[in-house]
Amino acid sequence: MQSFGIALLNNFLAAYGANQVAAMGITQKIASIITLVMVGFAFGAQPLIGYNYGAKNVKRFKEALDFDLLIEVGYAIIFSIILMIIAPFLIKVFMDKAVIVNLGAYMLRACLTTTPFIGAILVFTTVFQSAGKAWSAFTMSFARQGVVYLITMLACSAFFGFHGVVWAQPVADIITFIIGLLLYQNDFHNWMKQNEK
């Protein structure tokens, strides 16, 4: 889905010029600094969540989940703010061309606005995987840079042009987060009530 998302984005950006494509390429490399660390945290918590789910230890399951969300969202907020502040400098490290620096700083700040939601999405995805909720895990993996992204890209670009292309992923992040929250409540609400002591 990540490859599909990149191809989709580049396809829509190409209509606006090579500078836009270059700026987004730089933006994605910088944003991945945050997201790859978040992926590591999320997958690192999987065994703990899985063990507690299997043991039907609701208290520890909730504690592990809350801690995972705190780390993911807290880390995302702190580092996103830092990268937003120094965005022009970071873009300039890759390419010192005024138009690309301006475009890249705008794109990076747009991409980073929903990084905390990405953290929560990763937590939901790994929780579903840990608990054997295959359909929910598949839905989350397929949504953010797949179906939901395609729909938001088509809608946002049609209504807002270039800016819609830039903001399609953040919109998809928020929608995917809502989907994850609903799936989580559906999958775990009854289990928690039945096993809570």
N, C-alpha and C positions, 0 to 999 in steps of 0.2 A: 504493500500500500504506500510505503514511503516513496518508492520509485515512481509509482503512478502519480502521487501527489506532486512530485518535482516535475515530471513530464507535463502534467496538466498546467501547472503554474507557468512553466517556461513557454508553453504553447500560447497561453493567453497573453503573457507579457511581450512576446515577440512582436505582436502587432503595434506596440508602443515604442519599439526601438532597441538597439543593442545595449545602450547605456542602462536601460531598465533591467534587462536580463542580467547584465554584469553586476549591477548593484544588488539585485536579489540573490545572486550566487554568493556574493560576499556576506550578505545578511544571514543567509542560511548557515554558512560556516561558523559565524560568530555565535548565532543562537544555539547551535549544536553544542557549544561549550557548556551551556546550562543544561540542556535537555539530556545529554548523554550521562552527566553526573546523576540527574534525576532518575534515569532508567536504572542505573546501578543501585541507587537507594531502594527503588521500588522492588526490583528483583531480589535484592538482598534480604528484604523483609518476608519474602514468600514462604520460606520454610517455617518461620515462627508463626505466621498466620495459618498455614496449613496444619501444623501440629495442633494448635489450639482449636481449630475447627474440627479436626478429626477426633480430638478428646472431648468435644462438646463443652469446652471451657469458655463460656460466653464472656466472663469477666476479663480473662486474659486476651481473648480474641479482640474485644473492644479496645483494651489498653494498647495492644499491638497496632491496631488499625488507627487509633487516635494519634499515637506517636509517629507512625508512618506518614499520616497526613500533615502533622505538625512540621516534621522535617522537610517533606516535599514542598509544601506551600510556603513555609517560612524561608527556606533556601531560595525558592523561586522569586519571592517578593524582594528579598535583599539584593540578590545578584542581578535581577532585572532592572531595579532602580539604578544600580551602579553602572550597568552597561548602557542604559538609556542616557545617563548623564554624559558618559564619555563616548557616545555613539560616533560623532564625527571623527574623533581621533582614531577610533578602531577601524573605521572604513578607510581612513587615509593611510593606515599601515599597509593595507592591501593595494590601494590604488589612489594616488594623489592627483585626482582630477576633480575639479570643483563640482561639476554636474553629478558625478557618481557619488562623491562624498555627501552631497545634499540629498540625493535620492536614497542612498544607502542608510543614512541616518534616519530619514523618515520611515523607511521600510523596517529597519531594525526596531525602532520604537513601537511601530504598529505590531510587529510580531511578538514583542516582549510583553505587550499589555495583558495577554491571556496566559502567560507562562504558569501562574499559579493554578489555573484550570487544567493545564497539561499535567501538572503534578498530581492533581486529584484523579484525572483520567488514568494515569499510570497506576495509581493505587487501586482504583476500581478494577482495572484489567488484571492486575496480579492477584487481587483478592479472589476474583472469579476463577482464575486459573488454579489457585491454591485450594479452593473448595470444590473443584471438579465441576464448576458451572460452565461447561464447554460452550453452550450457545451464547451466554452472556459475554464470555471472554472473546468469542469470535465476533460478536456484534461490536464490541468496543474496538477491537483491532481493525475491523473493516470500516468503521464509521469515520473516524477523525480525518484520515487522509484518503478515504475512499468515497463511499456513497454520499455522506454528509458534505464532504468537501466539494465534490462535483456539483451538488445541488446549490451550495452557497456560492460557488464560483460562477455558475451560470446566472444565478439571480443577481448577485452583487455586481458582476461586470456589466450585465444588461442595464441595470439602473444607475450605476455610479462610474462606469468606465474604468479608467486606470486605477482610481482609488478603490473601487470595488474589488479589483483583482488583488490589490495589496491587503485589503481587510477581509477577504474571503476566509482565510485560514483562522484568524481570530474569531470570526463569527462561527465557523465550524467547531472550534474548540469549546465555545460556550454551549452550543447545541449538544455536542458529544458529552460534555459534563452532565447536562440535564438528563440525557439518556442513561448515563452511568448511574446517576443518583436514583433514578426510577427503577432500573434493573436491580440495584443493590437492595432497595427497599422491598422489592418483589421477591428476591431470592433469599433474603436473610431475616425478614421481619418475623415470620412464623417460627423459623428455627431458633431465633433468640428467645421468643416467648416460651417455647416448649422446653428449652434447656437452661433458662435462667433460674438460678437458685435463690 
